[in-house]
Amino acid sequence: MKKIFTLAAALVGFASFAQVSIKETNVNIDGGKNGFEIEIPYADKKAVEKELKDLLKDWKGSFSDKKGIMKADDCKMKDMGENTFDAYGTVVENGEEGSKALIAIDLGGAYLSSSEHSSQFKVMEAVLKKWAIKTAQNFVGEIVKEEEKELKDKQKELEDLEKDQKKLEDEIEDYKKKIAENEKAIEQSKKDQEAKKTEIKEQEGVVQEAVKKQQGIK
């Protein structure tokens, strides 16, 4: 998770598009072989290895993976012709740019090359280019999911903060209303107190008159 967010932050500094690069070269897969070097933007080695494993297995060959060197024997692909072929592949880190997939195709005595197997080379190049784009898109797609989840979490946090603010504002309005009611009640209480003081003074006079009458009885 942490690695995904780290990469997500790095993506902000990149252009809004990235190019998958595929070229024919001598690739180091358990020794030098003519093959394809495919630069896959953004995707890390682990993700590309998983995608490469799935690709080789899709070719219906006998798959093996020994120390990061993948091999699929007796693969079949209609557009590559009737004969089977062996596929070799590995993945290396490509710094902050992503990863490189190295793939070589053994047609049986010769490795696939543009000079000797032009039509088959174009077929495989198109297949690998499509695969590399899908691999990069899938990897960034996972980042999109994580970032969308983070966005929803932040939106929910904002909603909660807004609800808290509304609650506090409502409480303030209730307090203001209560204060206004209490201030009005205080003013009325002052008037009632003054009236009561007058009643008490009058009552004191009545008491004094009654006491005088009592004392005047002989």
Secondary structure, DSSP 8 states (H G I E B T S, - for coil): -HHHHHHHHHHTTS-S----EEEEEEEESSSEEEEEEEEEES--HHHHHHHHHHHHHHTTSEEEEETTEEEEEEE--GGG-SS-EEEEEEEEE-GGGEEEEEEEEE-SSSB--TTT-HHHHHHHHHHHHHHHHHHHHHHHHHHHHHHHHHHHHHHHHHHHHHHHHHHHHHHHHHHHHHHHHHHHHHHHHHHHHHHHHHHHHHHHHHHHHHHHHHHT--
